[in-house]
């Protein structure tokens, strides 16, 4: 009889990563990732859509599950991952959307972050295709490291820039409210 509880525990431990992974619009979103030897869990995932078209899957990974922006900003490391699901996304459209996002989160006064924003915008100069994946590793007190399809793109230092980038998806004026709610697991 003691064998049954042990068997259930073993199955639960092995199945746990599988159960937490999600399939969203044909994209397998892992339940956890490791960044700089730090294990992060999937906080939430959602779809960014516009005019009834899915553009990308946005996922948020944190050290511990959080449902409020303030708690996300306090995390030592956070990852925002964008899986492009539409050929309608071009480098120009992505750059415009990111620029609009920074304008929203800074109430149109992004001058104090302009050097960092320009550096970040340059990351989108190369062609963007359906299936591309952008990963932004946001380290508290340091800034943002960007990867495209697991290849390093660059690093942008600065805590204020890190916070502004997070707020594009999770702030008071997010890119899409339903995506914010999904990424925060609400």
N, C-alpha and C positions, 0 to 999 in steps of 0.2 A: 504493500500500500504506500510506502514511502517513496517508491520509485515513480509513481505518477506525478506528485508535486515537483520532484526534481526534473522530470522530463518536460513538464510544462514550463519551468523556469529556463531550462536550456533552450527550448524552442523560442521562447520570448526574447531571450538575449540575442540569438542569431537572427531572428526575424525583425528585430527592432529597427535596424537601418533600412530594411526594405519597406517596412510599414510607414516610415516617415518620409520616404522619397515620394515625390508627386509627379504625375504626368499631367502637363498643362499644354494644351494645343499641340500635342505631339512632341513636346519637349520634356525630357526626363530631368526633373529638378531634384538633385540630391538632397537628402535629409540633413546632411552635414558635410562640411568641407574642412580642410586643414590649411591654414595660411600662416606662414612663418612659425611653424611648429605649434600653432594655437588652433585648437579644435573649436569650430563655430557651428552652431545649429541653425537650421532653417527657421527663421522667425515667421516668414510669410511670403507668399508669392501671388502675383496677379497679372492681369493682362492690360497692357496699354493699348487702347483702341481709339480710333478717330473716324468719324463718319461710317460707323458700323464695320470698320476693318481693323483686325488685330495687327498691331505694328510690332510689339515686342512683349516678351515675358519679363517682368521685373521681379527679382527676388532679393530678399534681405537676410543676411546671415549675421548672427551676433553670438557673443560668448554665452549669454543667457537670454531667454525669451523676454521680450519687452513689448508693451502695447502703447507706450507714450513716447513722443518725440524727445522729451527731456531725458528720459532714461536711455534712449538710443544714443543721444549725444554724450552721455556719461560712459558708455562702453569703451574699453581700451582699444578695441578693434571692431570694425563693422565692415561688411562687404555688401555692396550693391552690385548685382549682376543683371545685365540686360542681354537676353537672347533674342536676336532679331528674327522675326517670323514673317516679314513682308519685304518684297522687292521694292515696295514704294518708299522705303527708307533709303535716302541717299546721304552722302556726306554733307551736302549743303543743307538738306532738311534737318538732319541731326544737329548740325551746328546752329541753325536757326532756333530749333527747339531748346537747345541748351542755353543759348543766349537769352531767349525769352524767359526760361526758368530762372536764370540769375537776375534778370530784371525784376521778376515777381518777388523773389525772396529778399531782394535788397530795396524794394519799393522804388526801383528806378535809379537808385544811387549806388551803382557798383564801381564807382571810380576808385575807391580804396582797395578793390580786389582786381582791378583791370589787368595788371601784369599776370596774375595767376589765371584769370579767365582766358586771356589770350593764349597762354601756354597750354591750357586745357583744350581750348578750341582747336589748336593745331593738331591734336590727337585724332581729329576727325577728317583730316585732309585726304587720307586714302579712301578708296572706294569702299562702300559698305554694301554687303550682300546679304540676302536671306540666308540664315544659318550662322552668321557671325555672332560672336559672343564678346561683350565688353564686361570686364570685371574691374571694379573700383575698390581698392583696399584702403579704407579710411582709418588711419591710426591717430588716436587722440594725442594732441600736442605736437604732431609731426606733419600731417598732411595726407596726401592721396597718392597712391601708386596705381597706375592704370595698365591694364592688360587687354589685348585684343586677341582672341583665340589662343589664350594662354601664353602669348608672347608679350614681354614687357614693352610698353609704349613710352613710359616716362613717369616721372614723379613731380608732383607739384607740392611744395612745402607750404605750411601755414594752417594754423588752427581755424582761423576765420573762414578760409576757403573751404576746409573740410566741412565745417558746419553748414556753410551756404550750399554746398553740393548735396549734402544729406537732405536739406530742406526743399530742394527741387522736387523730391518725391514724397517727403514726409512732413513738410512744413504747413503753415496756415493756408498757403496758396499753392497746393501741389499741382504737378503736371496733370493728374487726374485723381479726383477724390476717391473713387472706388479702388484704384490701384494702391493709394495710400492705405486705405482700410485693410486691403488684402495683405500688404507687406507688413502691416503692424498686427496682423492676425485678429482684427476686430470684426 
